Amino acid sequence: MVRLLFFFVAGYVLYLLIRGFFRKRSSEIPRRTGEVETFQDPVCGVYVTREDAVIGKLNGERIYFCSTECLEKYQDSVHTSTHAKESGGSK
């Protein structure tokens, strides 16, 4: 009877140790909580997070893009519209 009680207590202690080990491990995994801020790409309309975005600047303002291709298209369109305004105003 004493042996049975000893094995039961030893098994329970072992169970608690293993459970505690796995709990600590799972609590170390970073978890995302709350909402994640997203930005809409002005070229294609895709929403991207700050971590995934390609960031461009225009007049000191940050603009978020889904890819370098969209950033380049945006820069080309801004450059083209700037030249059109300059040539239109000189007539």
DAFEN-V383797 format. One record per residue. N is the residue number from 1. SS is DSSP state (hx for helix, st for strand, lp for the rest). BURIAL is # if it has 24 or more other ideal C-beta (glycine too) atoms within 12 Angstrom, else .. D_CENTER is the distance of its C-alpha to the mean C-alpha in Angstrom with 1 decimal. Layout:
BEGIN
n=[N	N]
ss=[SS	SS]
burial=[BURIAL	BURIAL]
d_center=[D_CENTER	D_CENTER]
END
This chain:
BEGIN
n=[1	2	3	4	5	6	7	8	9	10	11	12	13	14	15	16	17	18	19	20	21	22	23	24	25	26	27	28	29	30	31	32	33	34	35	36	37	38	39	40	41	42	43	44	45	46	47	48	49	50	51	52	53	54	55	56	57	58	59	60	61	62	63	64	65	66	67	68	69	70	71	72	73	74	75	76	77	78	79	80	81	82	83	84	85	86	87	88	89	90	91]
ss=[lp	hx	hx	hx	hx	hx	hx	hx	hx	hx	hx	hx	hx	hx	hx	hx	hx	hx	hx	hx	hx	hx	hx	hx	hx	hx	hx	lp	lp	lp	lp	lp	lp	lp	lp	lp	lp	st	st	st	lp	lp	lp	lp	lp	lp	st	st	st	lp	lp	lp	lp	st	st	st	st	st	lp	lp	st	st	st	st	st	lp	lp	hx	hx	hx	hx	hx	hx	hx	hx	hx	hx	hx	hx	hx	hx	hx	hx	hx	hx	hx	hx	hx	hx	lp	lp]
burial=[.	.	.	.	.	.	.	.	.	.	.	.	.	.	.	.	.	.	.	.	.	.	.	.	.	.	.	.	.	.	.	.	.	.	.	.	.	.	#	.	#	#	#	.	.	.	.	#	.	.	.	.	#	#	.	#	.	.	.	.	.	.	#	#	#	#	.	.	.	#	#	.	.	#	.	.	.	.	.	.	.	.	.	.	.	.	.	.	.	.	.]
d_center=[58.2	56.9	55.2	53.4	52.3	51.1	49.1	47.5	46.5	45.3	43.2	41.7	40.9	39.3	37.2	36.0	35.1	33.1	31.3	30.5	29.2	26.8	25.6	24.8	22.8	20.7	20.1	18.8	15.8	12.8	12.0	9.4	11.8	12.3	10.7	7.3	8.6	8.9	11.4	14.1	15.3	18.9	20.3	19.3	17.7	14.5	11.6	8.3	5.2	6.1	4.3	5.9	8.8	12.2	13.7	17.4	19.9	23.0	25.5	23.2	20.6	17.0	16.3	13.0	13.7	12.4	14.6	17.3	19.9	18.9	18.9	22.3	23.7	22.8	24.4	27.4	27.9	27.8	30.2	32.5	32.7	33.5	36.3	37.6	37.9	39.7	42.1	42.8	43.6	46.1	48.6]
END
